[in-house]
Structure formats: structure tokens, C-alpha cells
Amino acid sequence: MHPTLRYRLGLLLVAAPLGLQALIVYALGVNTLLGDEFLYSDFIREILEGRSWLHWLWVQHNEHRVIPMKLVMALLAPWTRWSTVAEMYVSVVLAGQSRSTGEVQDLW
């Protein structure tokens, strides 16, 4: 098989699940809170009102601290007014970052 074709096929195999995930978010993503997301309403309110919110980074959620997720929420909240669909798109981007084009070549 030609190396360029192998590369494109490998890239397609990596990109297809991300494209499918983005398509599902586009078609089915609903901007609503579910379950324990209601616990973050005070956190988002503090961000939107311009108050200090850094202490929220260390608050435990269940039995762990989810600092990266809270940072993403803090960055998106002022621009999207806490859109959970925007958070879903960030998940697609972060999933895509787990693979690079260099890793696609290593598959073959």
C-alpha cells in the first residue's frame, strides 16, 4: 500500500470517531443541567458576577477534585453563559488532542 494512502487511511480512522462525536453533539446536544451539575451553579454565579472563585477549584466532588473540568467551565462561562453544549464541544477537542498525526503514522 502506498505510504500516502496509508497515512490518509490512518488519519481517517482516528478522525472518524471525533467527527461522529461532534455530529452527535451538534444533533443531540441540549443545553441543560443534569444530575450533579446543579452543584456548580454557585461556582458559575461567582464567575459571572466577577467574584473570587478560585476556592472552588479545591472543593471535592464526590471523592475527587476535578480541577481541569472546573477550569474549562470557568473559561467558557463568561462567553457562553454556562452552555453545556459548549462544554461538550470542548470534550470533542480534548479527545482529538489525545491523538496527533505523528501517532497516526506509528499505527502503520
C-alpha positions in Angstrom: 0.0 0.0 0.0 1.3 3.5 -0.9 2.6 5.4 2.2 0.4 8.4 1.5 -2.7 6.2 1.2 -1.8 4.5 4.5 -1.3 7.9 6.2 -4.7 9.1 5.0 -6.4 5.9 6.0 -4.9 6.1 9.4 -5.9 9.7 9.8 -9.4 8.8 8.7 -9.6 6.0 11.3 -8.5 8.5 14.0 -10.7 11.4 12.8 -13.9 9.4 12.1 -14.8 8.9 15.8 -14.2 12.6 16.6 -16.3 13.6 13.6 -19.0 11.3 14.8 -18.8 12.7 18.4 -19.0 16.3 17.1 -22.0 15.3 14.9 -23.8 13.8 17.8 -23.2 16.9 19.9 -24.5 19.0 17.1 -27.6 16.9 16.5 -28.5 15.9 20.1 -26.7 18.3 22.4 -29.1 20.1 24.8 -28.1 23.0 27.0 -29.5 21.7 30.2 -28.1 20.7 33.6 -28.1 17.0 34.6 -27.7 15.4 38.0 -24.7 16.8 39.9 -24.1 19.7 37.5 -26.6 21.7 39.7 -23.9 21.7 42.4 -21.8 24.1 40.3 -24.5 26.8 40.0 -22.9 28.8 42.8 -19.5 28.4 41.2 -20.7 29.7 37.9 -22.7 32.5 39.5 -19.5 33.7 41.3 -17.6 33.7 37.9 -20.4 35.6 36.1 -20.7 38.2 38.9 -16.9 38.7 39.0 -16.4 37.5 42.5 -13.5 35.3 43.7 -14.0 31.7 42.6 -10.5 30.1 43.0 -11.5 28.4 46.2 -13.9 26.3 44.1 -11.0 24.6 42.4 -10.2 22.7 45.6 -13.7 21.7 46.6 -14.2 17.9 46.3 -16.7 16.4 44.0 -17.7 13.0 45.3 -14.3 11.6 46.3 -12.1 13.6 44.0 -11.2 17.1 42.8 -11.9 17.8 39.1 -9.7 20.9 38.6 -9.3 20.7 34.8 -13.1 20.5 34.3 -13.6 23.5 36.6 -11.0 25.5 34.7 -12.8 24.8 31.4 -16.1 25.8 33.0 -14.5 29.0 34.3 -13.1 29.9 30.9 -16.3 29.2 29.0 -18.9 30.6 31.4 -18.4 34.3 30.6 -18.7 33.8 26.9 -21.4 31.2 26.7 -23.4 31.9 29.9 -22.6 28.4 31.0 -23.5 26.4 27.9 -23.2 22.7 28.5 -23.2 22.2 24.7 -20.0 24.3 24.5 -18.5 22.0 27.2 -19.4 19.0 25.0 -17.5 20.6 22.1 -14.5 21.1 24.3 -14.7 17.4 25.1 -14.5 16.6 21.4 -11.4 18.9 21.0 -9.7 17.3 24.1 -10.5 13.8 22.8 -8.8 14.8 19.5 -5.7 16.1 21.3 -5.1 12.6 22.6 -4.0 11.6 19.1 -1.7 13.5 16.8 -0.8 13.0 13.2 2.6 11.6 14.3 0.8 8.9 16.2 -1.2 8.0 13.1 2.0 7.2 11.2 3.1 5.0 14.1 -0.1 2.9 13.6 1.3 1.6 10.3 
